[in-house]
């Protein structure tokens, strides 16, 4: 997960959130040496950017190993371009090198 530009901790507000112990342990494990609080902030920023239409994925076309035809059941965003894929439109599901299935617009492979 890419790291977003750093904000000084003195400019941040302290917020308390209750997490299940197992969730916190999994976050720490996934974060490795990065620190799980930084990772949680990055996840939240990515979510806000994605919902606002500003998200740009770190994926590039070379990260896609294969793709299969699909039909969008709900609005999606192409994992490469960020283009909107509307419900009932044809799309692709791309298998990434990390084993994730991601939505792809039909046009993104032609670019």
C-alpha positions as a LaTeX table, in Angstrom:
\begin{tabular}{lrrr}
\hline
Residue & $x$ (\AA) & $y$ (\AA) & $z$ (\AA) \\
\hline
Unk1 & 0.00 & 0.00 & 0.00 \\
Unk2 & 1.51 & 3.35 & $-0.98$ \\
Unk3 & 2.33 & 5.84 & 1.75 \\
Unk4 & 0.55 & 9.16 & 1.45 \\
Unk5 & 2.35 & 12.46 & 2.07 \\
Unk6 & 3.27 & 12.77 & 5.72 \\
Unk7 & 1.54 & 15.24 & 8.01 \\
Unk8 & 3.29 & 16.24 & 11.18 \\
Unk9 & 1.75 & 14.47 & 14.16 \\
Unk10 & 1.49 & 17.85 & 15.88 \\
Unk11 & $-1.05$ & 18.82 & 13.16 \\
Unk12 & $-3.16$ & 15.69 & 13.72 \\
Unk13 & $-6.09$ & 15.29 & 16.09 \\
Unk14 & $-6.04$ & 12.46 & 18.59 \\
Unk15 & $-8.89$ & 10.02 & 18.00 \\
Unk16 & $-9.73$ & 6.94 & 19.98 \\
Unk17 & $-11.10$ & 3.88 & 18.23 \\
Unk18 & $-11.91$ & 0.53 & 19.76 \\
Unk19 & $-10.66$ & $-2.48$ & 17.80 \\
Unk20 & $-10.95$ & $-6.16$ & 18.53 \\
Unk21 & $-7.64$ & $-7.51$ & 19.81 \\
Unk22 & $-7.40$ & $-9.96$ & 16.88 \\
Unk23 & $-8.00$ & $-7.15$ & 14.35 \\
Unk24 & $-5.30$ & $-5.01$ & 15.96 \\
Unk25 & $-2.87$ & $-7.95$ & 15.96 \\
Unk26 & $-3.60$ & $-8.66$ & 12.27 \\
Unk27 & $-3.09$ & $-4.97$ & 11.40 \\
Unk28 & 0.25 & $-4.96$ & 13.22 \\
Unk29 & 1.29 & $-8.14$ & 11.40 \\
Unk30 & 0.31 & $-6.76$ & 8.00 \\
Unk31 & 2.01 & $-3.42$ & 8.66 \\
Unk32 & 5.37 & $-5.03$ & 9.34 \\
Unk33 & 7.84 & $-2.32$ & 10.32 \\
Unk34 & 5.63 & 0.51 & 9.05 \\
Unk35 & 3.46 & 0.78 & 12.15 \\
Unk36 & $-0.19$ & $-0.15$ & 12.05 \\
Unk37 & $-1.48$ & 3.38 & 12.81 \\
Unk38 & 0.19 & 4.71 & 9.64 \\
Unk39 & $-1.34$ & 1.83 & 7.69 \\
Unk40 & $-4.82$ & 2.52 & 9.13 \\
Unk41 & $-4.50$ & 6.21 & 8.16 \\
Unk42 & $-3.48$ & 5.19 & 4.62 \\
Unk43 & $-6.43$ & 2.78 & 4.39 \\
Unk44 & $-8.83$ & 5.51 & 5.53 \\
Unk45 & $-7.37$ & 8.09 & 3.10 \\
Unk46 & $-7.60$ & 5.59 & 0.22 \\
Unk47 & $-11.23$ & 4.89 & 1.14 \\
Unk48 & $-12.08$ & 8.62 & 1.23 \\
Unk49 & $-10.30$ & 9.22 & $-2.10$ \\
Unk50 & $-12.00$ & 6.23 & $-3.72$ \\
Unk51 & $-15.47$ & 7.31 & $-2.58$ \\
Unk52 & $-14.84$ & 10.90 & $-3.74$ \\
Unk53 & $-13.56$ & 9.77 & $-7.16$ \\
Unk54 & $-10.02$ & 11.03 & $-6.51$ \\
Unk55 & $-8.35$ & 7.65 & $-5.93$ \\
Unk56 & $-5.55$ & 6.61 & $-8.26$ \\
Unk57 & $-4.45$ & 3.03 & $-7.89$ \\
Unk58 & $-0.77$ & 2.15 & $-7.73$ \\
Unk59 & $-1.58$ & $-0.72$ & $-10.13$ \\
Unk60 & $-0.25$ & $-0.64$ & $-13.67$ \\
Unk61 & $-1.23$ & $-2.82$ & $-16.59$ \\
Unk62 & 1.84 & $-5.05$ & $-16.11$ \\
Unk63 & 0.45 & $-6.02$ & $-12.67$ \\
Unk64 & $-2.48$ & $-7.83$ & $-14.34$ \\
Unk65 & $-1.70$ & $-11.51$ & $-15.02$ \\
Unk66 & $-4.99$ & $-12.44$ & $-16.69$ \\
Unk67 & $-8.55$ & $-11.21$ & $-17.04$ \\
Unk68 & $-12.05$ & $-12.62$ & $-17.50$ \\
Unk69 & $-15.19$ & $-11.01$ & $-18.87$ \\
Unk70 & $-17.75$ & $-9.88$ & $-16.32$ \\
Unk71 & $-20.78$ & $-7.62$ & $-15.90$ \\
Unk72 & $-20.78$ & $-4.94$ & $-13.19$ \\
Unk73 & $-23.49$ & $-5.56$ & $-10.59$ \\
Unk74 & $-22.92$ & $-2.17$ & $-8.97$ \\
Unk75 & $-20.84$ & 0.90 & $-9.76$ \\
Unk76 & $-17.14$ & 0.08 & $-9.79$ \\
Unk77 & $-13.95$ & 1.96 & $-10.60$ \\
Unk78 & $-11.31$ & 0.57 & $-12.90$ \\
Unk79 & $-8.28$ & $-0.42$ & $-10.81$ \\
Unk80 & $-5.90$ & 0.94 & $-13.47$ \\
Unk81 & $-7.54$ & 4.14 & $-14.74$ \\
Unk82 & $-10.07$ & 5.01 & $-12.03$ \\
Unk83 & $-12.78$ & 5.27 & $-14.72$ \\
Unk84 & $-16.32$ & 4.59 & $-13.55$ \\
Unk85 & $-17.87$ & 1.27 & $-14.59$ \\
Unk86 & $-21.66$ & 1.58 & $-14.35$ \\
Unk87 & $-24.04$ & $-1.19$ & $-13.22$ \\
Unk88 & $-24.83$ & $-3.72$ & $-15.97$ \\
Unk89 & $-21.91$ & $-2.56$ & $-18.13$ \\
Unk90 & $-19.40$ & $-5.12$ & $-19.40$ \\
Unk91 & $-16.12$ & $-5.09$ & $-17.55$ \\
Unk92 & $-13.16$ & $-7.34$ & $-16.85$ \\
Unk93 & $-11.98$ & $-8.90$ & $-13.63$ \\
Unk94 & $-8.20$ & $-8.77$ & $-13.58$ \\
Unk95 & $-6.07$ & $-11.18$ & $-11.58$ \\
Unk96 & $-3.11$ & $-9.29$ & $-10.11$ \\
Unk97 & 0.35 & $-10.64$ & $-9.42$ \\
Unk98 & $-0.67$ & $-10.62$ & $-5.73$ \\
Unk99 & $-3.69$ & $-12.85$ & $-6.36$ \\
Unk100 & $-6.35$ & $-10.13$ & $-6.06$ \\
Unk101 & $-9.29$ & $-9.81$ & $-8.45$ \\
Unk102 & $-9.79$ & $-6.18$ & $-9.43$ \\
Unk103 & $-12.38$ & $-4.44$ & $-11.65$ \\
Unk104 & $-11.07$ & $-3.26$ & $-15.02$ \\
Unk105 & $-12.82$ & $-1.17$ & $-17.65$ \\
Unk106 & $-13.00$ & $-2.72$ & $-21.10$ \\
Unk107 & $-10.97$ & 0.20 & $-22.45$ \\
Unk108 & $-8.05$ & 0.01 & $-20.01$ \\
Unk109 & $-6.42$ & $-2.98$ & $-21.71$ \\
Unk110 & $-6.53$ & $-1.19$ & $-25.07$ \\
Unk111 & $-4.58$ & 1.84 & $-23.81$ \\
\hline
\end{tabular}
